[in-house]
Amino acid sequence: MNPQPEPYLGNIVALAIVASFFYFYMKACAEGKKINSSDLFTIGYIERDDAPVINLQQNVSKQDAPDFESQQLYVDCIDALHSIGFKKTEAKKRAKQIFSSMKNPPTSVQDFLMIALRND
């Protein structure tokens, strides 16, 4: 059989751990360090930017019109149709049809959804 350590050995180890903890705590207090749990680390932070500015051009001729497929509103409209149950290809086709056929394309996702679902 393997010999077991004496029972008082565990008490000595525990006492040594408590004494070292107390020693380092007193050392930190003597150096003037403020012990505060919020000073130890940062869990996270929030960055806030101002809302993006959207410039809508009105009365633009067809040749001066920007490519609507590269605009964020077009992508958001496709994503909105996809999120309410349309297939991705069908959503792209419907958005392209609405943006290219209208003289004044929709200026918000809500306007686009009203037009797209009215035609459904």
Residue pairs with C-beta under 8 A, 6 or more apart in sequence:
25 35
28 35
29 35
54 73
56 107
57 66
58 104
60 66
68 74
68 99
68 100
68 105
69 96
73 106
73 107
73 108
73 109
73 112
74 95
74 99
76 109
77 95
77 98
77 99
77 106
77 109
77 112
77 113
77 116
78 88
78 91
78 92
78 95
79 91
80 109
80 112
80 113
81 90
81 91
81 94
81 95
81 113
81 116
82 88
82 91
84 113
86 94
94 116
94 119
95 112
95 116
98 105
98 106
98 112
98 115
98 116
98 119
99 105
99 106
102 115
106 112
106 115
